[in-house]
């Protein structure tokens, strides 16, 4: 089951929530009970699996010679 990271706007606490992917967008109250929270993007979502750089896509994926 995936783990999602959230941050509370009221107390600035960062916390993890384990839930199914089907519930990824559901709100999550912080451990102190505040409901003004936001889901953060994880490093895996930004770089790909196991920290590997994202490949392909867009012009600078290597196809247009812009890099």
C-alpha positions in Angstrom: 0.0 0.0 0.0 1.5 3.4 -1.0 2.5 6.0 1.6 1.6 9.6 0.9 3.2 12.6 2.6 1.0 15.5 3.9 1.8 18.8 5.5 -0.5 20.7 8.0 -0.9 24.4 7.3 -1.8 25.1 10.9 1.1 23.5 12.8 3.6 22.9 9.9 3.7 19.2 10.8 4.7 16.8 8.0 3.2 13.3 8.3 2.7 10.1 6.3 -0.5 8.3 5.5 -0.7 4.7 4.1 -3.8 4.2 1.9 -4.8 2.6 -1.3 -4.1 4.5 -4.6 -7.9 4.8 -5.0 -7.9 7.1 -1.9 -4.8 9.1 -2.8 -6.7 12.4 -3.3 -8.8 12.0 -0.1 -8.1 14.7 2.6 -6.1 13.6 5.7 -6.2 15.4 9.0 -2.8 15.9 10.8 -2.0 13.9 13.9 -3.1 16.9 16.0 -6.6 16.9 14.3 -6.2 19.9 12.1 -7.9 19.6 8.7 -6.1 22.3 6.7 -3.6 19.9 5.1 -2.0 19.4 1.6 -0.6 16.3 0.0 3.1 16.8 -1.0 4.8 15.4 -4.1 7.2 12.6 -3.1 10.7 12.2 -4.5 9.7 9.0 -6.2 6.9 10.8 -8.1 9.4 13.5 -9.3 12.4 11.3 -10.2 11.0 7.8 -11.0 11.4 4.5 -9.2 14.3 4.0 -6.8 15.7 7.5 -7.4 16.4 6.9 -11.1 16.1 10.1 -13.2 12.9 10.4 -15.3 13.4 9.4 -18.9 12.0 10.6 -22.1 9.1 13.0 -22.8 9.3 16.6 -24.0 11.9 18.1 -26.2 14.8 17.8 -23.8 14.3 14.1 -23.4 17.1 13.8 -26.0 15.2 13.8 -29.3 15.6 17.5 -30.3 19.3 18.1 -29.3 18.4 21.0 -27.0 20.6 19.6 -24.1 
